[in-house]
Amino acid sequence: MVGTRRASPSGLEWATRAAAALAERGVAVWSGGAIGVDQAAHRGALDAGGVTVVCAPGGTERPYPGGTDELWREVERRGAIVSLVPPRDPPPRSGFFARNAVLAAMTEATVLVECPLVSGARNTTTHARRLRKPVLVLAQGFGAPHAATVREEARLGARIVHDLGHLLSALSLDDRGRAEAPDRAEPPALSPPGAKLLAALTSTPTHPDSLCARANLSAIEVAVATLELVVAGIAVDEPGRGLRIS
């Protein structure tokens, strides 16, 4: 769930309520930890007793923005904080865009609450579309500040949702409020880069530079796909050695 740092009171309330409803239904709510929609989503999931994940632009031990230490520690206890950079590093210049790519890759759908046409949140929806994952956008009334964003996202193929019930229906949650589970365990669906990286792995740890060439992926694609495979439990990243099949 993503959106602007300068969300309206109604946008923040909707993000909080939506995240809580999803968490109550066993859905893990991911966001970027930023002020505004992100923190409203994390807080909604936590208050509902659910699981939430901060996908951080900097290190996992470097709460960003400042003053969010308490929220991060609570997320750490009841969910997870993930990042592409070393634990104590501040966000690099490319950290926010890389964070957005991870958010899109590691989640089943992206929900956009509110944001202007030019926004980091829309960078996340761009990545989601490239990965052929659903993008859902909260409707805005005619003349609302972010109505142009909704129209543009709809033009690009996003599904517009008008209320909480519409969102739950769009995400295919059953009437009992639980995500439908398959009858048998199935391997996780991987993004195209994740599938390419998995095909390039062996039981011997391989350095990321070698994996870039072997899988024909960029460094950032390998980094995002690595996190995807590790979280899915089908690969192991050995510090100083590289990635291997688990």
DRENPA-3360 file (N, C-alpha, C; in nm, 2 decimals, always signed):
BEGIN
1 = MVGTRRAS = +0.08/-0.12/+0.00/+0.00/+0.00/+0.00/+0.09/+0.12/+0.00 ~ +0.07/+0.21/-0.10/+0.16/+0.33/-0.11/+0.07/+0.45/-0.14 ~ +0.14/+0.57/-0.12/+0.07/+0.69/-0.14/+0.16/+0.81/-0.10 ~ +0.10/+0.93/-0.11/+0.18/+1.05/-0.08/+0.21/+1.07/+0.07 ~ +0.31/+1.14/+0.09/+0.35/+1.18/+0.23/+0.25/+1.29/+0.28 ~ +0.19/+1.36/+0.19/+0.10/+1.47/+0.22/-0.05/+1.43/+0.20 ~ -0.08/+1.32/+0.25/-0.22/+1.27/+0.22/-0.32/+1.35/+0.30 ~ -0.45/+1.35/+0.25/-0.56/+1.42/+0.32/-0.60/+1.33/+0.44;
9 = PSGLEWAT = -0.67/+1.40/+0.53/-0.72/+1.32/+0.65/-0.80/+1.20/+0.61 ~ -0.89/+1.22/+0.50/-0.97/+1.11/+0.46/-0.88/+1.00/+0.40 ~ -0.78/+1.04/+0.33/-0.69/+0.94/+0.27/-0.61/+0.86/+0.37 ~ -0.57/+0.93/+0.48/-0.50/+0.86/+0.59/-0.60/+0.76/+0.66 ~ -0.72/+0.81/+0.68/-0.82/+0.72/+0.75/-0.85/+0.60/+0.66 ~ -0.86/+0.62/+0.53/-0.89/+0.50/+0.44/-0.78/+0.40/+0.44 ~ -0.65/+0.46/+0.43/-0.54/+0.37/+0.44/-0.53/+0.29/+0.56 ~ -0.56/+0.35/+0.68/-0.56/+0.28/+0.81/-0.66/+0.17/+0.81;
17 = RAAAALAE = -0.79/+0.21/+0.77/-0.90/+0.11/+0.77/-0.87/+0.00/+0.67 ~ -0.83/+0.03/+0.56/-0.80/-0.08/+0.45/-0.69/-0.17/+0.50 ~ -0.59/-0.12/+0.56/-0.48/-0.20/+0.60/-0.53/-0.29/+0.72 ~ -0.61/-0.24/+0.81/-0.66/-0.32/+0.92/-0.75/-0.43/+0.86 ~ -0.84/-0.40/+0.77/-0.93/-0.50/+0.71/-0.85/-0.61/+0.64 ~ -0.74/-0.57/+0.57/-0.66/-0.68/+0.51/-0.59/-0.76/+0.61 ~ -0.53/-0.70/+0.71/-0.46/-0.77/+0.82/-0.55/-0.87/+0.89 ~ -0.67/-0.83/+0.92/-0.77/-0.91/+0.98/-0.80/-1.04/+0.90;
25 = RGVAVWSG = -0.78/-1.03/+0.77/-0.80/-1.14/+0.68/-0.68/-1.22/+0.64 ~ -0.57/-1.20/+0.72/-0.45/-1.27/+0.71/-0.36/-1.23/+0.60 ~ -0.38/-1.10/+0.55/-0.30/-1.05/+0.44/-0.18/-0.97/+0.51 ~ -0.06/-0.99/+0.47/+0.05/-0.91/+0.51/+0.05/-0.78/+0.43 ~ +0.06/-0.67/+0.50/+0.06/-0.54/+0.44/+0.20/-0.48/+0.44 ~ +0.25/-0.46/+0.31/+0.38/-0.40/+0.29/+0.37/-0.25/+0.26 ~ +0.46/-0.17/+0.30/+0.47/-0.03/+0.26/+0.61/+0.01/+0.29 ~ +0.64/+0.14/+0.26/+0.77/+0.19/+0.27/+0.82/+0.26/+0.39;
33 = GAIGVDQA = +0.73/+0.27/+0.49/+0.77/+0.33/+0.62/+0.77/+0.49/+0.62 ~ +0.73/+0.55/+0.51/+0.74/+0.70/+0.50/+0.62/+0.76/+0.58 ~ +0.63/+0.89/+0.61/+0.52/+0.96/+0.67/+0.41/+0.96/+0.57 ~ +0.29/+0.97/+0.62/+0.17/+0.98/+0.54/+0.10/+0.84/+0.52 ~ +0.07/+0.81/+0.39/+0.00/+0.68/+0.36/+0.07/+0.56/+0.42 ~ +0.21/+0.56/+0.40/+0.28/+0.44/+0.44/+0.26/+0.41/+0.59 ~ +0.29/+0.51/+0.67/+0.28/+0.49/+0.81/+0.13/+0.46/+0.86 ~ +0.04/+0.52/+0.79/-0.10/+0.49/+0.82/-0.13/+0.34/+0.79;
41 = AHRGALDA = -0.08/+0.29/+0.68/-0.10/+0.15/+0.65/-0.03/+0.05/+0.75 ~ +0.09/+0.08/+0.79/+0.16/+0.00/+0.89/+0.08/+0.00/+1.02 ~ +0.04/+0.12/+1.06/-0.03/+0.13/+1.19/-0.16/+0.06/+1.18 ~ -0.24/+0.07/+1.07/-0.36/+0.00/+1.06/-0.35/-0.15/+1.08 ~ -0.24/-0.21/+1.01/-0.22/-0.35/+1.02/-0.18/-0.39/+1.16 ~ -0.09/-0.31/+1.22/-0.05/-0.34/+1.36/-0.17/-0.33/+1.46 ~ -0.25/-0.23/+1.45/-0.36/-0.21/+1.54/-0.46/-0.33/+1.53 ~ -0.47/-0.39/+1.41/-0.56/-0.50/+1.39/-0.50/-0.63/+1.43;
49 = GGVTVVCA = -0.37/-0.63/+1.48/-0.31/-0.75/+1.52/-0.25/-0.83/+1.41 ~ -0.23/-0.77/+1.29/-0.18/-0.84/+1.18/-0.03/-0.82/+1.16 ~ +0.01/-0.86/+1.04/+0.15/-0.86/+1.00/+0.17/-0.75/+0.90 ~ +0.28/-0.67/+0.92/+0.32/-0.56/+0.82/+0.47/-0.56/+0.80 ~ +0.51/-0.52/+0.69/+0.65/-0.52/+0.65/+0.69/-0.38/+0.60 ~ +0.80/-0.33/+0.66/+0.86/-0.20/+0.61/+0.96/-0.24/+0.51 ~ +0.95/-0.19/+0.39/+1.05/-0.20/+0.29/+1.13/-0.07/+0.29 ~ +1.25/-0.07/+0.35/+1.32/+0.05/+0.38/+1.41/+0.10/+0.27;
57 = PGGTERPY = +1.42/+0.23/+0.25/+1.52/+0.28/+0.15/+1.66/+0.28/+0.20 ~ +1.68/+0.28/+0.33/+1.81/+0.27/+0.40/+1.82/+0.14/+0.47 ~ +1.92/+0.13/+0.56/+1.94/+0.01/+0.64/+1.83/-0.02/+0.74 ~ +1.82/-0.15/+0.77/+1.72/-0.20/+0.86/+1.74/-0.15/+1.00 ~ +1.86/-0.10/+1.04/+1.89/-0.05/+1.17/+1.90/+0.11/+1.16 ~ +1.85/+0.16/+1.06/+1.85/+0.31/+1.04/+1.71/+0.36/+1.00 ~ +1.62/+0.37/+1.11/+1.49/+0.42/+1.08/+1.48/+0.54/+1.00 ~ +1.40/+0.54/+0.89/+1.38/+0.66/+0.81/+1.24/+0.67/+0.77;
65 = PGGTDELW = +1.18/+0.79/+0.79/+1.25/+0.92/+0.83/+1.27/+0.92/+0.98 ~ +1.35/+1.01/+1.03/+1.38/+1.03/+1.17/+1.25/+1.04/+1.26 ~ +1.26/+0.99/+1.38/+1.14/+0.99/+1.47/+1.05/+0.88/+1.45 ~ +1.08/+0.78/+1.37/+0.99/+0.66/+1.35/+1.05/+0.54/+1.43 ~ +1.14/+0.56/+1.52/+1.20/+0.44/+1.59/+1.10/+0.35/+1.65 ~ +1.00/+0.41/+1.72/+0.90/+0.33/+1.79/+0.82/+0.24/+1.69 ~ +0.77/+0.30/+1.58/+0.70/+0.23/+1.48/+0.78/+0.11/+1.42 ~ +0.91/+0.14/+1.39/+1.00/+0.04/+1.33/+1.02/-0.08/+1.43;
73 = REVERRGA = +1.04/-0.04/+1.56/+1.06/-0.15/+1.65/+0.94/-0.24/+1.67 ~ +0.82/-0.18/+1.66/+0.70/-0.26/+1.67/+0.68/-0.34/+1.54 ~ +0.71/-0.29/+1.43/+0.70/-0.37/+1.30/+0.80/-0.48/+1.31 ~ +0.92/-0.45/+1.37/+1.03/-0.56/+1.38/+0.98/-0.67/+1.46 ~ +0.91/-0.64/+1.57/+0.86/-0.74/+1.66/+0.75/-0.83/+1.60 ~ +0.66/-0.76/+1.52/+0.54/-0.83/+1.47/+0.54/-0.85/+1.32 ~ +0.64/-0.81/+1.25/+0.65/-0.83/+1.11/+0.79/-0.84/+1.06 ~ +0.83/-0.75/+0.98/+0.97/-0.75/+0.93/+1.01/-0.62/+0.87;
81 = IVSLVPPR = +1.14/-0.59/+0.87/+1.19/-0.48/+0.80/+1.30/-0.53/+0.70 ~ +1.28/-0.50/+0.57/+1.37/-0.55/+0.47/+1.44/-0.43/+0.40 ~ +1.55/-0.46/+0.34/+1.63/-0.35/+0.27/+1.73/-0.42/+0.18 ~ +1.77/-0.34/+0.08/+1.88/-0.38/-0.01/+2.02/-0.34/+0.03 ~ +2.02/-0.25/+0.13/+2.15/-0.19/+0.17/+2.19/-0.24/+0.31 ~ +2.32/-0.22/+0.34/+2.37/-0.27/+0.47/+2.29/-0.21/+0.59 ~ +2.28/-0.28/+0.70/+2.19/-0.24/+0.81/+2.20/-0.10/+0.86 ~ +2.32/-0.05/+0.87/+2.34/+0.09/+0.93/+2.35/+0.20/+0.83;
89 = DPPPRSGF = +2.34/+0.17/+0.71/+2.36/+0.27/+0.60/+2.24/+0.36/+0.59 ~ +2.26/+0.49/+0.56/+2.15/+0.58/+0.53/+2.10/+0.55/+0.39 ~ +1.98/+0.60/+0.35/+1.93/+0.58/+0.22/+2.02/+0.63/+0.11 ~ +2.07/+0.55/+0.02/+2.15/+0.61/-0.10/+2.06/+0.68/-0.19 ~ +2.12/+0.76/-0.29/+2.03/+0.84/-0.38/+1.93/+0.75/-0.45 ~ +1.98/+0.63/-0.49/+1.89/+0.54/-0.56/+1.80/+0.45/-0.47 ~ +1.81/+0.47/-0.34/+1.75/+0.38/-0.25/+1.60/+0.38/-0.25 ~ +1.54/+0.50/-0.28/+1.39/+0.50/-0.28/+1.33/+0.43/-0.40;
97 = FARNAVLA = +1.40/+0.45/-0.52/+1.35/+0.38/-0.64/+1.37/+0.23/-0.63 ~ +1.48/+0.19/-0.57/+1.51/+0.05/-0.55/+1.41/-0.01/-0.45 ~ +1.38/+0.07/-0.35/+1.28/+0.02/-0.25/+1.14/+0.00/-0.32 ~ +1.11/+0.09/-0.41/+0.98/+0.07/-0.48/+0.98/-0.05/-0.57 ~ +1.09/-0.08/-0.63/+1.10/-0.20/-0.71/+1.08/-0.33/-0.62 ~ +1.14/-0.33/-0.50/+1.12/-0.44/-0.41/+0.98/-0.45/-0.37 ~ +0.91/-0.34/-0.33/+0.77/-0.35/-0.29/+0.69/-0.41/-0.40 ~ +0.71/-0.37/-0.53/+0.63/-0.43/-0.63/+0.66/-0.58/-0.65;
105 = AMTEATVL = +0.79/-0.61/-0.64/+0.83/-0.75/-0.67/+0.78/-0.85/-0.56 ~ +0.78/-0.80/-0.44/+0.76/-0.89/-0.32/+0.61/-0.90/-0.28 ~ +0.52/-0.83/-0.35/+0.38/-0.83/-0.31/+0.29/-0.88/-0.42 ~ +0.17/-0.92/-0.39/+0.08/-0.97/-0.49/+0.01/-0.86/-0.57 ~ -0.01/-0.75/-0.50/-0.08/-0.64/-0.57/-0.03/-0.51/-0.50 ~ -0.05/-0.40/-0.58/-0.01/-0.27/-0.53/-0.14/-0.18/-0.51 ~ -0.16/-0.13/-0.40/-0.28/-0.04/-0.37/-0.23/+0.10/-0.36 ~ -0.28/+0.19/-0.44/-0.24/+0.33/-0.44/-0.35/+0.41/-0.38;
113 = VECPLVSG = -0.32/+0.48/-0.27/-0.43/+0.55/-0.20/-0.45/+0.69/-0.25 ~ -0.35/+0.78/-0.24/-0.35/+0.91/-0.29/-0.21/+0.95/-0.33 ~ -0.20/+1.03/-0.44/-0.07/+1.08/-0.48/-0.08/+1.17/-0.60 ~ +0.01/+1.27/-0.61/+0.01/+1.35/-0.74/+0.06/+1.27/-0.86 ~ +0.05/+1.33/-0.97/+0.09/+1.27/-1.10/+0.24/+1.23/-1.09 ~ +0.32/+1.32/-1.04/+0.46/+1.29/-1.03/+0.49/+1.25/-0.88 ~ +0.52/+1.13/-0.86/+0.53/+1.08/-0.72/+0.61/+0.95/-0.72 ~ +0.68/+0.93/-0.61/+0.75/+0.80/-0.59/+0.65/+0.69/-0.58;
121 = ARNTTTHA = +0.53/+0.71/-0.53/+0.43/+0.61/-0.52/+0.40/+0.55/-0.66 ~ +0.39/+0.64/-0.76/+0.36/+0.59/-0.89/+0.48/+0.52/-0.95 ~ +0.60/+0.54/-0.90/+0.71/+0.46/-0.95/+0.69/+0.31/-0.91 ~ +0.62/+0.29/-0.79/+0.59/+0.16/-0.75/+0.49/+0.09/-0.84 ~ +0.39/+0.17/-0.88/+0.28/+0.11/-0.97/+0.35/+0.08/-1.11 ~ +0.44/+0.16/-1.15/+0.51/+0.13/-1.28/+0.58/+0.00/-1.27 ~ +0.65/-0.02/-1.16/+0.72/-0.15/-1.14/+0.62/-0.27/-1.14 ~ +0.51/-0.25/-1.07/+0.41/-0.35/-1.06/+0.35/-0.39/-1.20;
129 = RRLRKPVL = +0.33/-0.29/-1.28/+0.28/-0.32/-1.42/+0.38/-0.39/-1.50 ~ +0.51/-0.36/-1.49/+0.61/-0.43/-1.56/+0.62/-0.57/-1.52 ~ +0.58/-0.60/-1.39/+0.58/-0.74/-1.34/+0.45/-0.81/-1.37 ~ +0.36/-0.73/-1.43/+0.22/-0.79/-1.46/+0.15/-0.82/-1.34 ~ +0.16/-0.73/-1.24/+0.09/-0.75/-1.11/-0.02/-0.65/-1.10 ~ -0.13/-0.68/-1.03/-0.25/-0.59/-1.02/-0.21/-0.46/-0.96 ~ -0.27/-0.35/-1.01/-0.26/-0.22/-0.95/-0.40/-0.17/-0.92 ~ -0.43/-0.14/-0.79/-0.56/-0.09/-0.75/-0.55/+0.05/-0.70;
137 = VLAQGFGA = -0.64/+0.14/-0.74/-0.62/+0.28/-0.71/-0.76/+0.33/-0.64 ~ -0.74/+0.40/-0.53/-0.86/+0.45/-0.47/-0.92/+0.56/-0.55 ~ -1.05/+0.56/-0.58/-1.12/+0.66/-0.66/-1.12/+0.79/-0.59 ~ -1.12/+0.90/-0.67/-1.12/+1.04/-0.62/-1.24/+1.10/-0.69 ~ -1.31/+1.19/-0.62/-1.42/+1.26/-0.68/-1.38/+1.36/-0.78 ~ -1.47/+1.40/-0.86/-1.44/+1.50/-0.97/-1.39/+1.63/-0.91 ~ -1.27/+1.67/-0.96/-1.21/+1.79/-0.91/-1.13/+1.78/-0.78 ~ -1.12/+1.65/-0.73/-1.03/+1.63/-0.62/-0.89/+1.65/-0.66;
145 = PHAATVRE = -0.80/+1.68/-0.56/-0.66/+1.71/-0.59/-0.59/+1.60/-0.67 ~ -0.62/+1.48/-0.65/-0.55/+1.37/-0.71/-0.63/+1.29/-0.82 ~ -0.74/+1.36/-0.86/-0.82/+1.29/-0.96/-0.75/+1.26/-1.09 ~ -0.66/+1.35/-1.13/-0.58/+1.33/-1.25/-0.50/+1.21/-1.25 ~ -0.44/+1.18/-1.13/-0.36/+1.06/-1.11/-0.45/+0.93/-1.13 ~ -0.57/+0.94/-1.07/-0.66/+0.82/-1.09/-0.69/+0.80/-1.24 ~ -0.72/+0.91/-1.31/-0.75/+0.89/-1.45/-0.63/+0.83/-1.53 ~ -0.51/+0.88/-1.50/-0.39/+0.83/-1.57/-0.37/+0.69/-1.53;
153 = EARLGARI = -0.38/+0.65/-1.41/-0.36/+0.51/-1.37/-0.46/+0.42/-1.44 ~ -0.59/+0.47/-1.44/-0.69/+0.39/-1.51/-0.66/+0.37/-1.66 ~ -0.61/+0.47/-1.72/-0.57/+0.47/-1.86/-0.46/+0.36/-1.88 ~ -0.37/+0.35/-1.78/-0.26/+0.25/-1.79/-0.30/+0.11/-1.75 ~ -0.43/+0.09/-1.71/-0.48/-0.04/-1.68/-0.51/-0.07/-1.53 ~ -0.49/+0.03/-1.44/-0.52/+0.01/-1.30/-0.67/-0.01/-1.28 ~ -0.71/-0.09/-1.18/-0.85/-0.11/-1.14/-0.88/+0.00/-1.03 ~ -0.99/+0.07/-1.05/-1.03/+0.18/-0.96/-1.12/+0.12/-0.86;
161 = VHDLGHLL = -1.10/+0.14/-0.73/-1.18/+0.09/-0.62/-1.25/+0.20/-0.55 ~ -1.37/+0.19/-0.52/-1.45/+0.30/-0.46/-1.47/+0.29/-0.31 ~ -1.46/+0.18/-0.26/-1.48/+0.17/-0.11/-1.41/+0.04/-0.06 ~ -1.41/+0.02/+0.07/-1.34/-0.10/+0.12/-1.39/-0.23/+0.07 ~ -1.52/-0.24/+0.06/-1.58/-0.37/+0.01/-1.53/-0.40/-0.13 ~ -1.52/-0.29/-0.21/-1.48/-0.31/-0.35/-1.33/-0.35/-0.35 ~ -1.25/-0.30/-0.26/-1.11/-0.34/-0.26/-1.10/-0.49/-0.22 ~ -1.17/-0.53/-0.12/-1.16/-0.67/-0.08/-1.21/-0.76/-0.19;
169 = SALSLDDR = -1.31/-0.72/-0.26/-1.36/-0.80/-0.37/-1.26/-0.81/-0.48 ~ -1.19/-0.70/-0.51/-1.09/-0.69/-0.62/-0.97/-0.78/-0.58 ~ -0.94/-0.79/-0.46/-0.83/-0.88/-0.41/-0.87/-1.02/-0.39 ~ -0.99/-1.06/-0.43/-1.04/-1.20/-0.43/-1.03/-1.26/-0.29 ~ -1.08/-1.18/-0.19/-1.10/-1.24/-0.05/-1.24/-1.30/-0.04 ~ -1.25/-1.41/+0.03/-1.38/-1.48/+0.03/-1.47/-1.41/+0.13 ~ -1.59/-1.46/+0.14/-1.70/-1.40/+0.22/-1.67/-1.41/+0.37 ~ -1.59/-1.51/+0.41/-1.56/-1.52/+0.55/-1.45/-1.43/+0.59;
177 = GRAEAPDR = -1.39/-1.36/+0.50/-1.29/-1.26/+0.53/-1.15/-1.32/+0.53 ~ -1.13/-1.43/+0.48/-0.99/-1.49/+0.47/-0.95/-1.51/+0.33 ~ -0.82/-1.49/+0.30/-0.78/-1.52/+0.17/-0.79/-1.66/+0.14 ~ -0.84/-1.69/+0.02/-0.86/-1.83/-0.02/-0.73/-1.90/-0.03 ~ -0.72/-2.02/+0.03/-0.60/-2.10/+0.03/-0.61/-2.21/-0.07 ~ -0.50/-2.24/-0.14/-0.50/-2.36/-0.23/-0.52/-2.49/-0.15 ~ -0.57/-2.59/-0.21/-0.59/-2.72/-0.15/-0.46/-2.79/-0.11 ~ -0.35/-2.75/-0.19/-0.22/-2.82/-0.17/-0.12/-2.71/-0.18;
185 = AEPPALSP = +0.00/-2.74/-0.12/+0.11/-2.64/-0.12/+0.16/-2.63/-0.27 ~ +0.18/-2.51/-0.31/+0.23/-2.49/-0.45/+0.35/-2.40/-0.44 ~ +0.44/-2.41/-0.53/+0.56/-2.32/-0.53/+0.51/-2.17/-0.55 ~ +0.58/-2.08/-0.49/+0.54/-1.94/-0.50/+0.56/-1.89/-0.65 ~ +0.46/-1.80/-0.69/+0.48/-1.74/-0.82/+0.59/-1.64/-0.82 ~ +0.68/-1.65/-0.91/+0.79/-1.56/-0.91/+0.78/-1.45/-1.02 ~ +0.84/-1.34/-0.99/+0.85/-1.24/-1.10/+0.94/-1.29/-1.21 ~ +0.93/-1.23/-1.33/+1.02/-1.27/-1.44/+1.17/-1.27/-1.40;
193 = PGAKLLAA = +1.21/-1.16/-1.34/+1.36/-1.16/-1.29/+1.38/-1.27/-1.19 ~ +1.29/-1.29/-1.10/+1.31/-1.40/-1.00/+1.32/-1.54/-1.06 ~ +1.23/-1.56/-1.16/+1.24/-1.69/-1.23/+1.37/-1.71/-1.31 ~ +1.42/-1.60/-1.37/+1.55/-1.60/-1.45/+1.66/-1.63/-1.35 ~ +1.66/-1.56/-1.24/+1.77/-1.58/-1.14/+1.77/-1.72/-1.08 ~ +1.65/-1.77/-1.05/+1.64/-1.91/-1.00/+1.70/-2.01/-1.10 ~ +1.67/-1.99/-1.23/+1.72/-2.08/-1.33/+1.87/-2.08/-1.34 ~ +1.93/-1.96/-1.30/+2.08/-1.95/-1.31/+2.15/-2.00/-1.18;
201 = LTSTPTHP = +2.07/-2.04/-1.08/+2.14/-2.08/-0.95/+2.17/-2.23/-0.95 ~ +2.27/-2.26/-0.87/+2.31/-2.40/-0.85/+2.33/-2.42/-0.70 ~ +2.37/-2.53/-0.66/+2.39/-2.56/-0.51/+2.52/-2.49/-0.46 ~ +2.60/-2.44/-0.55/+2.73/-2.37/-0.52/+2.70/-2.22/-0.51 ~ +2.73/-2.15/-0.40/+2.71/-2.00/-0.39/+2.78/-1.93/-0.51 ~ +2.71/-1.84/-0.57/+2.76/-1.76/-0.68/+2.75/-1.61/-0.66 ~ +2.86/-1.54/-0.69/+2.86/-1.39/-0.66/+2.76/-1.32/-0.75 ~ +2.70/-1.21/-0.70/+2.60/-1.14/-0.77/+2.65/-1.09/-0.91;
209 = DSLCARAN = +2.78/-1.05/-0.92/+2.83/-1.01/-1.05/+2.82/-1.12/-1.15 ~ +2.85/-1.24/-1.11/+2.85/-1.36/-1.20/+2.70/-1.39/-1.24 ~ +2.61/-1.37/-1.14/+2.47/-1.40/-1.17/+2.41/-1.30/-1.27 ~ +2.46/-1.17/-1.26/+2.41/-1.07/-1.36/+2.43/-1.12/-1.50 ~ +2.56/-1.17/-1.53/+2.59/-1.22/-1.66/+2.52/-1.35/-1.69 ~ +2.51/-1.44/-1.59/+2.45/-1.57/-1.62/+2.30/-1.56/-1.64 ~ +2.24/-1.47/-1.57/+2.09/-1.46/-1.59/+2.05/-1.35/-1.68 ~ +2.15/-1.27/-1.73/+2.12/-1.16/-1.82/+2.03/-1.06/-1.75;
217 = LSAIEVAV = +2.06/-1.02/-1.63/+1.99/-0.93/-1.55/+2.08/-0.81/-1.50 ~ +2.02/-0.70/-1.47/+2.10/-0.59/-1.42/+2.13/-0.61/-1.27 ~ +2.22/-0.53/-1.22/+2.25/-0.55/-1.08/+2.13/-0.53/-0.99 ~ +2.05/-0.42/-1.02/+1.93/-0.40/-0.93/+1.83/-0.51/-0.95 ~ +1.82/-0.57/-1.07/+1.72/-0.68/-1.09/+1.77/-0.80/-1.01 ~ +1.90/-0.83/-1.01/+1.95/-0.94/-0.93/+1.93/-0.91/-0.78 ~ +1.95/-0.79/-0.73/+1.93/-0.76/-0.59/+1.79/-0.78/-0.55 ~ +1.69/-0.73/-0.63/+1.55/-0.75/-0.60/+1.51/-0.90/-0.60;
225 = ATLELVVA = +1.56/-0.96/-0.71/+1.52/-1.10/-0.73/+1.58/-1.19/-0.62 ~ +1.70/-1.15/-0.57/+1.76/-1.23/-0.46/+1.68/-1.22/-0.33 ~ +1.63/-1.10/-0.30/+1.54/-1.09/-0.18/+1.41/-1.17/-0.20 ~ +1.36/-1.17/-0.32/+1.24/-1.24/-0.35/+1.26/-1.39/-0.33 ~ +1.37/-1.45/-0.38/+1.40/-1.59/-0.36/+1.43/-1.63/-0.22 ~ +1.50/-1.54/-0.15/+1.54/-1.57/-0.01/+1.41/-1.57/+0.08 ~ +1.33/-1.47/+0.06/+1.20/-1.46/+0.14/+1.11/-1.58/+0.11 ~ +1.11/-1.62/-0.01/+1.03/-1.74/-0.05/+1.09/-1.87/+0.00;
233 = GIAVDEPG = +1.21/-1.87/+0.05/+1.27/-1.99/+0.11/+1.33/-2.08/+0.01 ~ +1.35/-2.03/-0.12/+1.40/-2.13/-0.22/+1.55/-2.09/-0.26 ~ +1.61/-2.00/-0.19/+1.75/-1.97/-0.21/+1.81/-1.92/-0.08 ~ +1.94/-1.93/-0.07/+2.01/-1.89/+0.05/+2.12/-1.79/+0.01 ~ +2.13/-1.68/+0.07/+2.23/-1.58/+0.04/+2.34/-1.59/+0.15 ~ +2.46/-1.65/+0.11/+2.56/-1.67/+0.21/+2.66/-1.54/+0.21 ~ +2.67/-1.47/+0.32/+2.75/-1.35/+0.32/+2.89/-1.38/+0.28 ~ +2.94/-1.29/+0.18/+3.08/-1.31/+0.13/+3.10/-1.42/+0.03;
241 = RGLRIS = +3.00/-1.50/+0.01/+3.01/-1.61/-0.09/+2.91/-1.59/-0.21 ~ +2.79/-1.57/-0.18/+2.69/-1.55/-0.29/+2.56/-1.63/-0.26 ~ +2.48/-1.64/-0.37/+2.35/-1.70/-0.36/+2.35/-1.84/-0.41 ~ +2.28/-1.93/-0.35/+2.27/-2.07/-0.39/+2.12/-2.12/-0.37 ~ +2.09/-2.23/-0.43/+1.96/-2.29/-0.41/+1.96/-2.34/-0.27 ~ +1.84/-2.33/-0.20/+1.83/-2.38/-0.06/+1.81/-2.53/-0.06;
% end
